[in-house]
Amino acid sequence: MTEPLKKVLGAQVRDLRRARRLSQEGLAEELGVSTRYLAGIERGERNLTLDSVDALAEQLGVEARSLIVRR
Amino acid sequence: MTEPLKKVLGAQVRDLRRARRLSQEGLAEELGVSTRYLAGIERGERNLTLDSVDALAEQLGVEARSLIVRR
């Protein structure tokens, strides 16, 4: 079974956060979300809508597809 | 502004349906959804969740990312 998109999203957000040397608290604050919410995204548990992925990508300053396609 | 993911999804589903020489009614029936619902997806109006994109891809027999990344 191919990897669920939300798992790919979680891994990509985590990699991006670490590359920017941010803690979950730090990135959550930047995004204006709770640390708990961000942790859920990174664990691949949050079933975001496509619009939410677009918004998250815009906030992170990356292409939306880069969040849901493994490099 | 990069193209919203749901617009990309709509175009990819439409291309795939046409490649398979199916009408919207025909594909909707295969998927077990209403033609109205499928038409909304193809117009890029339906804000699907990542799990729904995974399920749609599985039903179509394609990789989920192929539905949300423009060829």
Backbone of each chain as nested JSON, in Angstrom:
{
  "chains": [
    {"id": "A", "residues": [
      {"number": 1, "name": "MET", "atoms": {"N": [0.84, -1.154, 0.0], "CA": [0.0, 0.0, 0.0], "C": [0.901, 1.237, 0.0]}},
      {"number": 2, "name": "THR", "atoms": {"N": [0.624, 2.189, -0.906], "CA": [1.471, 3.373, -0.928], "C": [1.227, 4.162, 0.367]}},
      {"number": 3, "name": "GLU", "atoms": {"N": [2.212, 4.963, 0.694], "CA": [2.155, 5.703, 1.961], "C": [1.051, 6.755, 1.909]}},
      {"number": 4, "name": "PRO", "atoms": {"N": [0.202, 6.801, 2.961], "CA": [-0.864, 7.809, 2.961], "C": [-0.303, 9.225, 2.834]}},
      {"number": 5, "name": "LEU", "atoms": {"N": [-1.014, 10.065, 2.117], "CA": [-0.551, 11.437, 1.871], "C": [-0.272, 12.18, 3.179]}},
      {"number": 6, "name": "LYS", "atoms": {"N": [-1.133, 11.947, 4.204], "CA": [-0.929, 12.713, 5.447], "C": [0.367, 12.296, 6.153]}},
      {"number": 7, "name": "LYS", "atoms": {"N": [0.831, 11.041, 5.917], "CA": [2.116, 10.617, 6.485], "C": [3.263, 11.331, 5.742]}},
      {"number": 8, "name": "VAL", "atoms": {"N": [3.113, 11.421, 4.422], "CA": [4.139, 12.116, 3.623], "C": [4.205, 13.578, 4.062]}},
      {"number": 9, "name": "LEU", "atoms": {"N": [3.019, 14.198, 4.211], "CA": [2.955, 15.598, 4.636], "C": [3.679, 15.78, 5.973]}},
      {"number": 10, "name": "GLY", "atoms": {"N": [3.378, 14.878, 6.917], "CA": [3.986, 14.99, 8.245], "C": [5.504, 14.939, 8.201]}},
      {"number": 11, "name": "ALA", "atoms": {"N": [6.012, 14.004, 7.396], "CA": [7.468, 13.847, 7.291], "C": [8.101, 15.07, 6.629]}},
      {"number": 12, "name": "GLN", "atoms": {"N": [7.435, 15.586, 5.596], "CA": [7.994, 16.745, 4.868], "C": [8.01, 17.988, 5.768]}},
      {"number": 13, "name": "VAL", "atoms": {"N": [6.925, 18.182, 6.566], "CA": [6.874, 19.349, 7.469], "C": [7.967, 19.215, 8.524]}},
      {"number": 14, "name": "ARG", "atoms": {"N": [8.114, 17.968, 9.051], "CA": [9.151, 17.744, 10.064], "C": [10.547, 18.026, 9.491]}},
      {"number": 15, "name": "ASP", "atoms": {"N": [10.817, 17.482, 8.291], "CA": [12.145, 17.709, 7.665], "C": [12.399, 19.204, 7.475]}},
      {"number": 16, "name": "LEU", "atoms": {"N": [11.375, 19.904, 7.009], "CA": [11.493, 21.343, 6.727], "C": [11.759, 22.104, 8.021]}},
      {"number": 17, "name": "ARG", "atoms": {"N": [11.025, 21.745, 9.071], "CA": [11.2, 22.41, 10.377], "C": [12.641, 22.194, 10.864]}},
      {"number": 18, "name": "ARG", "atoms": {"N": [13.091, 20.966, 10.785], "CA": [14.443, 20.66, 11.282], "C": [15.501, 21.374, 10.449]}},
      {"number": 19, "name": "ALA", "atoms": {"N": [15.264, 21.448, 9.131], "CA": [16.22, 22.147, 8.267], "C": [16.307, 23.619, 8.655]}},
      {"number": 20, "name": "ARG", "atoms": {"N": [15.211, 24.149, 9.157], "CA": [15.188, 25.544, 9.584], "C": [15.558, 25.68, 11.062]}},
      {"number": 21, "name": "ARG", "atoms": {"N": [15.994, 24.549, 11.672], "CA": [16.456, 24.539, 13.067], "C": [15.414, 25.165, 14.004]}},
      {"number": 22, "name": "LEU", "atoms": {"N": [14.162, 24.784, 13.75], "CA": [13.07, 25.257, 14.606], "C": [12.55, 24.108, 15.477]}},
      {"number": 23, "name": "SER", "atoms": {"N": [12.136, 24.457, 16.696], "CA": [11.442, 23.468, 17.533], "C": [9.982, 23.426, 17.074]}},
      {"number": 24, "name": "GLN", "atoms": {"N": [9.249, 22.426, 17.525], "CA": [7.82, 22.386, 17.19], "C": [7.142, 23.636, 17.748]}},
      {"number": 25, "name": "GLU", "atoms": {"N": [7.538, 24.031, 18.97], "CA": [6.938, 25.233, 19.566], "C": [7.221, 26.441, 18.665]}},
      {"number": 26, "name": "GLY", "atoms": {"N": [8.46, 26.524, 18.199], "CA": [8.871, 27.672, 17.378], "C": [8.083, 27.747, 16.082]}},
      {"number": 27, "name": "LEU", "atoms": {"N": [7.998, 26.617, 15.377], "CA": [7.263, 26.623, 14.108], "C": [5.768, 26.832, 14.352]}},
      {"number": 28, "name": "ALA", "atoms": {"N": [5.241, 26.192, 15.399], "CA": [3.805, 26.333, 15.699], "C": [3.48, 27.812, 15.923]}},
      {"number": 29, "name": "GLU", "atoms": {"N": [4.371, 28.477, 16.658], "CA": [4.143, 29.904, 16.93], "C": [4.155, 30.706, 15.622]}},
      {"number": 30, "name": "GLU", "atoms": {"N": [5.137, 30.392, 14.751], "CA": [5.223, 31.079, 13.444], "C": [3.936, 30.891, 12.639]}},
      {"number": 31, "name": "LEU", "atoms": {"N": [3.398, 29.676, 12.732], "CA": [2.207, 29.344, 11.937], "C": [0.918, 29.806, 12.624]}},
      {"number": 32, "name": "GLY", "atoms": {"N": [1.043, 30.154, 13.897], "CA": [-0.156, 30.569, 14.634], "C": [-1.07, 29.408, 14.952]}},
      {"number": 33, "name": "VAL", "atoms": {"N": [-0.46, 28.238, 15.146], "CA": [-1.252, 27.058, 15.542], "C": [-0.686, 26.538, 16.863]}},
      {"number": 34, "name": "SER", "atoms": {"N": [-1.421, 25.626, 17.492], "CA": [-0.914, 25.068, 18.749], "C": [0.194, 24.047, 18.446]}},
      {"number": 35, "name": "THR", "atoms": {"N": [1.063, 23.848, 19.422], "CA": [2.117, 22.852, 19.25], "C": [1.494, 21.467, 19.079]}},
      {"number": 36, "name": "ARG", "atoms": {"N": [0.388, 21.259, 19.789], "CA": [-0.31, 19.965, 19.713], "C": [-0.792, 19.714, 18.277]}},
      {"number": 37, "name": "TYR", "atoms": {"N": [-1.338, 20.779, 17.653], "CA": [-1.851, 20.652, 16.272], "C": [-0.697, 20.319, 15.329]}},
      {"number": 38, "name": "LEU", "atoms": {"N": [0.425, 21.052, 15.481], "CA": [1.583, 20.797, 14.606], "C": [2.139, 19.395, 14.824]}},
      {"number": 39, "name": "ALA", "atoms": {"N": [2.182, 18.97, 16.091], "CA": [2.696, 17.627, 16.393], "C": [1.822, 16.573, 15.709]}},
      {"number": 40, "name": "GLY", "atoms": {"N": [0.503, 16.824, 15.688], "CA": [-0.414, 15.887, 15.035], "C": [-0.178, 15.825, 13.532]}},
      {"number": 41, "name": "ILE", "atoms": {"N": [0.13, 16.987, 12.936], "CA": [0.444, 17.011, 11.499], "C": [1.716, 16.197, 11.255]}},
      {"number": 42, "name": "GLU", "atoms": {"N": [2.745, 16.452, 12.086], "CA": [4.035, 15.785, 11.872], "C": [3.926, 14.273, 12.078]}},
      {"number": 43, "name": "ARG", "atoms": {"N": [3.024, 13.841, 12.963], "CA": [2.828, 12.387, 13.17], "C": [1.995, 11.768, 12.043]}},
      {"number": 44, "name": "GLY", "atoms": {"N": [1.5, 12.601, 11.13], "CA": [0.708, 12.068, 10.021], "C": [-0.692, 11.675, 10.453]}},
      {"number": 45, "name": "GLU", "atoms": {"N": [-1.168, 12.33, 11.518], "CA": [-2.505, 11.968, 12.05], "C": [-3.58, 12.963, 11.602]}},
      {"number": 46, "name": "ARG", "atoms": {"N": [-3.158, 14.155, 11.209], "CA": [-4.141, 15.193, 10.844], "C": [-4.55, 15.016, 9.385]}},
      {"number": 47, "name": "ASN", "atoms": {"N": [-5.832, 14.862, 9.139], "CA": [-6.353, 14.648, 7.791], "C": [-6.738, 15.992, 7.182]}},
      {"number": 48, "name": "LEU", "atoms": {"N": [-5.706, 16.742, 6.773], "CA": [-5.955, 18.103, 6.269], "C": [-6.719, 18.08, 4.948]}},
      {"number": 49, "name": "THR", "atoms": {"N": [-7.422, 19.172, 4.668], "CA": [-8.035, 19.309, 3.336], "C": [-6.988, 19.904, 2.404]}},
      {"number": 50, "name": "LEU", "atoms": {"N": [-7.281, 19.826, 1.106], "CA": [-6.344, 20.373, 0.108], "C": [-6.146, 21.872, 0.333]}},
      {"number": 51, "name": "ASP", "atoms": {"N": [-7.217, 22.592, 0.66], "CA": [-7.083, 24.039, 0.913], "C": [-6.157, 24.296, 2.113]}},
      {"number": 52, "name": "SER", "atoms": {"N": [-6.255, 23.442, 3.128], "CA": [-5.397, 23.619, 4.311], "C": [-3.941, 23.373, 3.948]}},
      {"number": 53, "name": "VAL", "atoms": {"N": [-3.701, 22.395, 3.069], "CA": [-2.322, 22.121, 2.636], "C": [-1.802, 23.328, 1.845]}},
      {"number": 54, "name": "ASP", "atoms": {"N": [-2.663, 23.902, 0.984], "CA": [-2.264, 25.113, 0.238], "C": [-1.889, 26.235, 1.21]}},
      {"number": 55, "name": "ALA", "atoms": {"N": [-2.727, 26.438, 2.23], "CA": [-2.496, 27.53, 3.195], "C": [-1.213, 27.287, 3.984]}},
      {"number": 56, "name": "LEU", "atoms": {"N": [-1.006, 26.035, 4.403], "CA": [0.195, 25.686, 5.164], "C": [1.44, 25.924, 4.309]}},
      {"number": 57, "name": "ALA", "atoms": {"N": [1.375, 25.52, 3.049], "CA": [2.517, 25.698, 2.143], "C": [2.829, 27.183, 1.97]}},
      {"number": 58, "name": "GLU", "atoms": {"N": [1.769, 27.969, 1.812], "CA": [1.979, 29.41, 1.622], "C": [2.655, 30.01, 2.854]}},
      {"number": 59, "name": "GLN", "atoms": {"N": [2.193, 29.596, 4.037], "CA": [2.795, 30.096, 5.277], "C": [4.263, 29.678, 5.393]}},
      {"number": 60, "name": "LEU", "atoms": {"N": [4.556, 28.472, 4.918], "CA": [5.926, 27.955, 5.001], "C": [6.796, 28.477, 3.866]}},
      {"number": 61, "name": "GLY", "atoms": {"N": [6.133, 29.108, 2.884], "CA": [6.876, 29.653, 1.755], "C": [7.399, 28.589, 0.814]}},
      {"number": 62, "name": "VAL", "atoms": {"N": [6.619, 27.495, 0.696], "CA": [7.031, 26.415, -0.221], "C": [5.861, 26.082, -1.147]}},
      {"number": 63, "name": "GLU", "atoms": {"N": [6.139, 25.302, -2.193], "CA": [5.092, 24.824, -3.1], "C": [4.28, 23.748, -2.363]}},
      {"number": 64, "name": "ALA", "atoms": {"N": [2.958, 23.797, -2.532], "CA": [2.099, 22.825, -1.829], "C": [2.514, 21.397, -2.17]}},
      {"number": 65, "name": "ARG", "atoms": {"N": [2.817, 21.17, -3.43], "CA": [3.117, 19.766, -3.804], "C": [4.393, 19.279, -3.118]}},
      {"number": 66, "name": "SER", "atoms": {"N": [5.281, 20.194, -2.751], "CA": [6.518, 19.75, -2.088], "C": [6.21, 19.162, -0.703]}},
      {"number": 67, "name": "LEU", "atoms": {"N": [5.009, 19.498, -0.175], "CA": [4.647, 18.964, 1.151], "C": [4.033, 17.569, 1.044]}},
      {"number": 68, "name": "ILE", "atoms": {"N": [3.596, 17.2, -0.165], "CA": [2.885, 15.915, -0.261], "C": [3.534, 14.977, -1.271]}},
      {"number": 69, "name": "VAL", "atoms": {"N": [4.743, 15.35, -1.71], "CA": [5.489, 14.427, -2.567], "C": [6.862, 14.233, -1.944]}},
      {"number": 70, "name": "ARG", "atoms": {"N": [7.164, 12.962, -1.614], "CA": [8.473, 12.671, -0.992], "C": [9.569, 13.077, -1.956]}},
      {"number": 71, "name": "ARG", "atoms": {"N": [10.608, 13.77, -1.409], "CA": [11.748, 14.096, -2.273], "C": [12.476, 12.822, -2.647]}}
    ]},
    {"id": "B", "residues": [
      {"number": 1, "name": "MET", "atoms": {"N": [0.445, 33.332, -7.724], "CA": [-0.147, 32.366, -6.823], "C": [-0.131, 31.02, -7.515]}},
      {"number": 2, "name": "THR", "atoms": {"N": [0.458, 30.001, -6.876], "CA": [0.479, 28.685, -7.509], "C": [-0.957, 28.149, -7.558]}},
      {"number": 3, "name": "GLU", "atoms": {"N": [-1.171, 27.242, -8.466], "CA": [-2.523, 26.713, -8.686], "C": [-2.974, 25.924, -7.459]}},
      {"number": 4, "name": "PRO", "atoms": {"N": [-4.206, 26.19, -6.962], "CA": [-4.681, 25.422, -5.802], "C": [-4.685, 23.919, -6.089]}},
      {"number": 5, "name": "LEU", "atoms": {"N": [-4.366, 23.125, -5.081], "CA": [-4.288, 21.675, -5.246], "C": [-5.593, 21.087, -5.779]}},
      {"number": 6, "name": "LYS", "atoms": {"N": [-6.733, 21.637, -5.311], "CA": [-8.005, 21.04, -5.755], "C": [-8.254, 21.283, -7.241]}},
      {"number": 7, "name": "LYS", "atoms": {"N": [-7.665, 22.375, -7.796], "CA": [-7.774, 22.62, -9.247], "C": [-6.898, 21.606, -10.001]}},
      {"number": 8, "name": "VAL", "atoms": {"N": [-5.727, 21.356, -9.464], "CA": [-4.839, 20.363, -10.092], "C": [-5.527, 18.999, -10.077]}},
      {"number": 9, "name": "LEU", "atoms": {"N": [-6.085, 18.655, -8.915], "CA": [-6.777, 17.368, -8.775], "C": [-7.895, 17.254, -9.818]}},
      {"number": 10, "name": "GLY", "atoms": {"N": [-8.666, 18.311, -9.95], "CA": [-9.787, 18.282, -10.898], "C": [-9.335, 18.032, -12.32]}},
      {"number": 11, "name": "ALA", "atoms": {"N": [-8.258, 18.735, -12.696], "CA": [-7.751, 18.58, -14.062], "C": [-7.197, 17.169, -14.291]}},
      {"number": 12, "name": "GLN", "atoms": {"N": [-6.494, 16.652, -13.285], "CA": [-5.894, 15.311, -13.427], "C": [-6.982, 14.232, -13.52]}},
      {"number": 13, "name": "VAL", "atoms": {"N": [-8.057, 14.378, -12.725], "CA": [-9.142, 13.393, -12.772], "C": [-9.828, 13.469, -14.137]}},
      {"number": 14, "name": "ARG", "atoms": {"N": [-10.037, 14.697, -14.6], "CA": [-10.694, 14.866, -15.912], "C": [-9.839, 14.246, -17.015]}},
      {"number": 15, "name": "ASP", "atoms": {"N": [-8.523, 14.531, -16.997], "CA": [-7.63, 13.96, -18.026], "C": [-7.671, 12.431, -17.994]}},
      {"number": 16, "name": "LEU", "atoms": {"N": [-7.646, 11.897, -16.784], "CA": [-7.619, 10.446, -16.616], "C": [-8.919, 9.833, -17.135]}},
      {"number": 17, "name": "ARG", "atoms": {"N": [-10.05, 10.472, -16.812], "CA": [-11.373, 9.977, -17.261], "C": [-11.433, 9.961, -18.791]}},
      {"number": 18, "name": "ARG", "atoms": {"N": [-10.95, 11.081, -19.374], "CA": [-11.012, 11.176, -20.849], "C": [-10.089, 10.157, -21.492]}},
      {"number": 19, "name": "ALA", "atoms": {"N": [-8.918, 9.938, -20.854], "CA": [-7.986, 8.949, -21.41], "C": [-8.621, 7.557, -21.405]}},
      {"number": 20, "name": "ARG", "atoms": {"N": [-9.472, 7.335, -20.434], "CA": [-10.162, 6.051, -20.326], "C": [-11.483, 6.043, -21.095]}},
      {"number": 21, "name": "ARG", "atoms": {"N": [-11.707, 7.144, -21.851], "CA": [-12.912, 7.271, -22.704], "C": [-14.198, 7.026, -21.892]}},
      {"number": 22, "name": "LEU", "atoms": {"N": [-14.222, 7.606, -20.716], "CA": [-15.41, 7.475, -19.866], "C": [-16.148, 8.817, -19.795]}},
      {"number": 23, "name": "SER", "atoms": {"N": [-17.472, 8.749, -19.716], "CA": [-18.265, 9.958, -19.451], "C": [-18.207, 10.199, -17.943]}},
      {"number": 24, "name": "GLN", "atoms": {"N": [-18.634, 11.408, -17.524], "CA": [-18.688, 11.661, -16.072], "C": [-19.637, 10.663, -15.41]}},
      {"number": 25, "name": "GLU", "atoms": {"N": [-20.753, 10.386, -16.09], "CA": [-21.712, 9.425, -15.52], "C": [-21.028, 8.062, -15.349]}},
      {"number": 26, "name": "GLY", "atoms": {"N": [-20.291, 7.671, -16.379], "CA": [-19.633, 6.353, -16.356], "C": [-18.625, 6.243, -15.226]}},
      {"number": 27, "name": "LEU", "atoms": {"N": [-17.756, 7.267, -15.091], "CA": [-16.746, 7.212, -14.022], "C": [-17.408, 7.334, -12.656]}},
      {"number": 28, "name": "ALA", "atoms": {"N": [-18.419, 8.217, -12.561], "CA": [-19.11, 8.401, -11.273], "C": [-19.693, 7.065, -10.808]}},
      {"number": 29, "name": "GLU", "atoms": {"N": [-20.273, 6.353, -11.76], "CA": [-20.871, 5.049, -11.416], "C": [-19.778, 4.083, -10.927]}},
      {"number": 30, "name": "GLU", "atoms": {"N": [-18.65, 4.054, -11.659], "CA": [-17.529, 3.18, -11.261], "C": [-17.071, 3.509, -9.834]}},
      {"number": 31, "name": "LEU", "atoms": {"N": [-17.062, 4.809, -9.532], "CA": [-16.56, 5.23, -8.226], "C": [-17.622, 5.134, -7.139]}},
      {"number": 32, "name": "GLY", "atoms": {"N": [-18.878, 4.964, -7.571], "CA": [-19.961, 4.908, -6.587], "C": [-20.272, 6.264, -5.983]}},
      {"number": 33, "name": "VAL", "atoms": {"N": [-20.079, 7.303, -6.794], "CA": [-20.425, 8.658, -6.341], "C": [-21.411, 9.262, -7.343]}},
      {"number": 34, "name": "SER", "atoms": {"N": [-22.03, 10.38, -6.955], "CA": [-22.981, 10.998, -7.892], "C": [-22.203, 11.732, -8.991]}},
      {"number": 35, "name": "THR", "atoms": {"N": [-22.855, 11.901, -10.12], "CA": [-22.219, 12.637, -11.221], "C": [-21.957, 14.075, -10.785]}},
      {"number": 36, "name": "ARG", "atoms": {"N": [-22.876, 14.603, -9.96], "CA": [-22.734, 15.975, -9.466], "C": [-21.45, 16.109, -8.636]}},
      {"number": 37, "name": "TYR", "atoms": {"N": [-21.224, 15.083, -7.796], "CA": [-20.03, 15.093, -6.923], "C": [-18.762, 15.059, -7.779]}},
      {"number": 38, "name": "LEU", "atoms": {"N": [-18.749, 14.163, -8.779], "CA": [-17.571, 14.05, -9.653], "C": [-17.359, 15.342, -10.449]}},
      {"number": 39, "name": "ALA", "atoms": {"N": [-18.468, 15.917, -10.925], "CA": [-18.35, 17.17, -11.686], "C": [-17.729, 18.265, -10.807]}},
      {"number": 40, "name": "GLY", "atoms": {"N": [-18.108, 18.275, -9.53], "CA": [-17.551, 19.266, -8.601], "C": [-16.053, 19.061, -8.395]}},
      {"number": 41, "name": "ILE", "atoms": {"N": [-15.636, 17.783, -8.346], "CA": [-14.2, 17.488, -8.219], "C": [-13.477, 18.001, -9.463]}},
      {"number": 42, "name": "GLU", "atoms": {"N": [-14.038, 17.669, -10.656], "CA": [-13.366, 18.038, -11.901], "C": [-13.298, 19.558, -12.075]}},
      {"number": 43, "name": "ARG", "atoms": {"N": [-14.285, 20.29, -11.539], "CA": [-14.245, 21.756, -11.63], "C": [-13.278, 22.361, -10.602]}},
      {"number": 44, "name": "GLY", "atoms": {"N": [-12.721, 21.506, -9.749], "CA": [-11.783, 22.015, -8.749], "C": [-12.468, 22.733, -7.612]}},
      {"number": 45, "name": "GLU", "atoms": {"N": [-13.728, 22.359, -7.385], "CA": [-14.509, 23.036, -6.329], "C": [-14.573, 22.225, -5.04]}},
      {"number": 46, "name": "ARG", "atoms": {"N": [-14.321, 20.915, -5.143], "CA": [-14.445, 20.063, -3.95], "C": [-13.13, 20.099, -3.161]}},
      {"number": 47, "name": "ASN", "atoms": {"N": [-13.23, 20.469, -1.912], "CA": [-12.047, 20.566, -1.05], "C": [-11.828, 19.247, -0.316]}},
      {"number": 48, "name": "LEU", "atoms": {"N": [-11.32, 18.266, -1.06], "CA": [-11.18, 16.917, -0.47], "C": [-10.138, 16.908, 0.643]}},
      {"number": 49, "name": "THR", "atoms": {"N": [-10.253, 15.944, 1.53], "CA": [-9.206, 15.718, 2.525], "C": [-8.147, 14.804, 1.901]}},
      {"number": 50, "name": "LEU", "atoms": {"N": [-6.981, 14.748, 2.538], "CA": [-5.899, 13.888, 2.03], "C": [-6.343, 12.423, 2.003]}},
      {"number": 51, "name": "ASP", "atoms": {"N": [-7.081, 11.987, 3.026], "CA": [-7.564, 10.597, 3.027], "C": [-8.51, 10.343, 1.836]}},
      {"number": 52, "name": "SER", "atoms": {"N": [-9.333, 11.352, 1.509], "CA": [-10.259, 11.169, 0.37], "C": [-9.48, 11.074, -0.937]}},
      {"number": 53, "name": "VAL", "atoms": {"N": [-8.392, 11.845, -1.039], "CA": [-7.562, 11.775, -2.247], "C": [-6.913, 10.386, -2.338]}},
      {"number": 54, "name": "ASP", "atoms": {"N": [-6.448, 9.872, -1.187], "CA": [-5.874, 8.516, -1.173], "C": [-6.918, 7.49, -1.649]}},
      {"number": 55, "name": "ALA", "atoms": {"N": [-8.139, 7.62, -1.12], "CA": [-9.193, 6.651, -1.461], "C": [-9.552, 6.748, -2.947]}},
      {"number": 56, "name": "LEU", "atoms": {"N": [-9.649, 7.977, -3.449], "CA": [-9.987, 8.195, -4.866], "C": [-8.895, 7.597, -5.756]}},
      {"number": 57, "name": "ALA", "atoms": {"N": [-7.651, 7.823, -5.373], "CA": [-6.531, 7.301, -6.158], "C": [-6.565, 5.776, -6.183]}},
      {"number": 58, "name": "GLU", "atoms": {"N": [-6.855, 5.192, -5.028], "CA": [-6.89, 3.725, -4.951], "C": [-7.993, 3.182, -5.865]}},
      {"number": 59, "name": "GLN", "atoms": {"N": [-9.149, 3.854, -5.831], "CA": [-10.259, 3.427, -6.698], "C": [-9.903, 3.566, -8.174]}},
      {"number": 60, "name": "LEU", "atoms": {"N": [-9.139, 4.603, -8.489], "CA": [-8.764, 4.845, -9.888], "C": [-7.562, 4.004, -10.299]}},
      {"number": 61, "name": "GLY", "atoms": {"N": [-6.932, 3.372, -9.29], "CA": [-5.778, 2.529, -9.59], "C": [-4.541, 3.324, -9.961]}},
      {"number": 62, "name": "VAL", "atoms": {"N": [-4.419, 4.511, -9.34], "CA": [-3.239, 5.35, -9.609], "C": [-2.617, 5.782, -8.284]}},
      {"number": 63, "name": "GLU", "atoms": {"N": [-1.389, 6.305, -8.343], "CA": [-0.718, 6.867, -7.158], "C": [-1.41, 8.175, -6.777]}},
      {"number": 64, "name": "ALA", "atoms": {"N": [-1.618, 8.356, -5.475], "CA": [-2.313, 9.577, -5.021], "C": [-1.59, 10.832, -5.517]}},
      {"number": 65, "name": "ARG", "atoms": {"N": [-0.267, 10.809, -5.463], "CA": [0.441, 12.05, -5.849], "C": [0.222, 12.382, -7.316]}},
      {"number": 66, "name": "SER", "atoms": {"N": [-0.091, 11.364, -8.136], "CA": [-0.309, 11.65, -9.566], "C": [-1.573, 12.484, -9.76]}},
      {"number": 67, "name": "LEU", "atoms": {"N": [-2.45, 12.47, -8.744], "CA": [-3.69, 13.254, -8.859], "C": [-3.472, 14.709, -8.452]}},
      {"number": 68, "name": "ILE", "atoms": {"N": [-2.387, 14.988, -7.739], "CA": [-2.228, 16.353, -7.223], "C": [-0.918, 16.989, -7.682]}},
      {"number": 69, "name": "VAL", "atoms": {"N": [-0.251, 16.342, -8.653], "CA": [0.937, 16.956, -9.244], "C": [0.72, 16.974, -10.746]}},
      {"number": 70, "name": "ARG", "atoms": {"N": [0.76, 18.196, -11.312], "CA": [0.576, 18.342, -12.765], "C": [1.687, 17.6, -13.489]}},
      {"number": 71, "name": "ARG", "atoms": {"N": [1.271, 16.829, -14.506], "CA": [2.328, 16.164, -15.302], "C": [3.125, 17.224, -16.053]}}
    ]}
  ]
}
